[in-house]
Amino acid sequence: MHKWEAIEAFVSVVHHQSFSRAAEDLGVSKSHVSKQIAALESRLAAQLLVRTTRSLAVTEVGQAFYLRCQDILATLREAEDAVLDLQEKPRGRLRMTVAGAFGEEFIAPAAADFMSQNPGLAIELDFNNRLVDLIAEGYDLAVRAGTLQDSSLIARRICNRRLVTCASPAYLARYGEPEDIHALVNHNCLVGTLNTWRFRDGQRNFDITVDGNWRSNNGRALAHAAAADLGLVQLPDFYVRDALDAGTLKTVLEPYNPTDTAVWAVYPHNRHLSAKVRLFVSYLAEVLA
């Protein structure tokens, strides 16, 4: 057991690039982690890490050992999940990453309800906009929206997500409604993290570059700016649903709405898919439908 504990400590230190964060992740003291690493290096007769007061580096031997240990720990987790799944009950820790307002509004409540129905489960919900490496960072699944990149991960569609281009009635009365996507060059387009919007031409989806005097990486901020008559905006429908119902925003260019903007549950291609992942993904698909 002490050997596995030391290996787990080493993998966590390399992953976090910090003894302190590794200790926090493992729920032990920093000195305990340091002792585990020292004992591991002594047993292997090899230096795995180079430590100074200000930096931490992995040696060449340490990097090779880290990659092997990652695979070993993943196999151990699969073995534990296989035993837990004999009862077909979601148990253990379910660690997932989600992004933005969709996660706040839909995934978090669904996860809370699922956990209340399965008291043997612990859930860790990480809100993060970056593209997380699920395997390297130890996540069970991610909830991602839009067009997925090719990968070795498994993706299951859990619900549709519609992209909406809209503006306030006052803005449209002043500048006119764009008749097609080419007319967007004559409009102030409120942009997010990317300065591209997605549209459809027949069966083909494509991106175009837009420009404007308002930029924000927050969907609600963009929706508020559009409602304040500042310009056109393209957002997932859940950001602007209430404003559209209230009439403070109005959709435009509806024939050009893209068709590949679903929400997906993405998880590693493990030899054994744990009950906690399988059942939670099915639950999401049911409640979000």
C-alpha positions, 0 to 999 in steps of 0.5 A: 500500500505504501508503494501505491501511495508514493506513486500516487503522490508522485503522479499528483506532484508532476501533474500539478507541478507543485507539492502544495497543490498535490497535498491538497488534492490528496488530502494530506500534508505537504511534508507527507507528500515530500516524504513519500517522494523521497522514499520512492526515489530512495527505493528506485535509486533514481532522482525523479524530481529536481526541487529548489525553493522556487521551481520544480522539474521532472528528470528524464527518468522521472518523466518516463516513470510518470507516463508509466505510472499514469497508465497503471493508476488508470488501470487500477481505477478501472479495476475499482470501478469494475468491482463497484459496478457489480452492484450496478450502482454509481459509487465513488467519485465522479469528476467532470469538467463543464463550461460556462452558463450552460453548466451553471444552469443545467448540468449543476442542478442535474448533477445535484439531483443525480447525487441525491438519488445516489448517496454512494456517489461523490461529485466534483464539478470543475467549471473550466473553459479550456480544452481539458485533457481528460485522461492526463488530468484524471477526469471521468467526463466532460460536457462540451458544446458545439462542433467536436474535434476529432479525438480518441474520446467517446462522445454522446449527444445529450441535447441539442443546442441552437445558435441564435443571431439576434439584436434589440428591436431598437437597434434593428429599427435604426440600422435595419435587419440583415437580409443575408450573412453578407450584410453583416459587414454593415453591422456592429457585431458583438463578439466573444472569445472568437471573432467568428460566427457559424452559419449554414448554407444548405447542408454546409456549416461554415464560419465567417469573421465578424467585427464590432466595438464590444468584446467579452468572453462572457455570454451573459455580458454579450446578451446584455450588450445586445439588449442595450441596443449596441449591436448584433450578437450570436449566442446559444439560445439558453443565453437569450431565451428569456430576452426573446420571450420578453421581446427585448431581443429579436432573431435575425438570419434564421434560415442560416442557423447552423445545425452542428451545435449539440451538447455532448458528454465526452469520456475516455474510451476505457475498456470498462465504462463505469456505472457512475459515468454510464448512468450519469450520461444517460440521466443527463440525456433524459433530463435535458431532452 
